[in-house]
Amino acid sequence: MGKAGLFDLEKLFAFYGSYHSNPMNVLIHMIFVWPILFTAILILYFTPSLFKLTFSLFGHNDAVLLFNFGFLFTLIYALFYICLDPKAGSFAALLCAFCWVSTSFLARLLGFSLAWKVVLVAQIVCWAGQFIGHGVFEKRAPALLDNLTQALVMAPFFVLLEALQIFFGYEPYPGFHVNVQAKIQDQIREWQEEKQKLLV
């Protein structure tokens, strides 16, 4: 059974899924969502350290891994995903950790003056791709316009969970996919009915 409230995976996934039912839009999100998270962590590397603890590798005197807002951002995402589903969430948490470590090295390599430009371009391209996916294929406004926090926090986990389901048949528990699809169809039907009322 799904968990209650904030950790009700069926409810959360159904909300996200009702805005992403078109296969092409789903594919676009699978391509662009994680780069958005990656580049967000990249720019957060340049925020001040939260406490005086740093970690360097390969004998470098300069710290490479900083426990700053980039680390805190990554930690919150990782822990939340694990709470949603221990198996897929742990995989998502590992991906988050990989993003944090790799962006730390990339940030040191690029420096702030170049990193922010890379981040800006990547964010514009990725967000534009997603809006095109919604406008051209889904023909529905993105979920972030109705629930910004949920859309931003949940999107990386849900595109991963969707990929695991499509390619490996993964389910957090038996019956999850059937239950979620039923809820998605109900929410899409409600949205279509409201849309028709506005047109009348």
ABEGO torsion letter per residue (X at the ends): XBBBEAABAAAAAAAAAAABABAAAAAAAAAAAAAAAAAAAAAAAABBBABBBBBBBGGBABBABBBBAAAAAAAAAAAAAAAABAAAAAAAAAAAAAAAAAAAAAAAAAEAAAAAAAAAAAAAAAAAAAAAAAAAAAGBBBAAAABAAAAAAAAAAAAAAAAAAAAAGBBABBGAAAAAAAAAAAAAAAAAAAAAAAAX
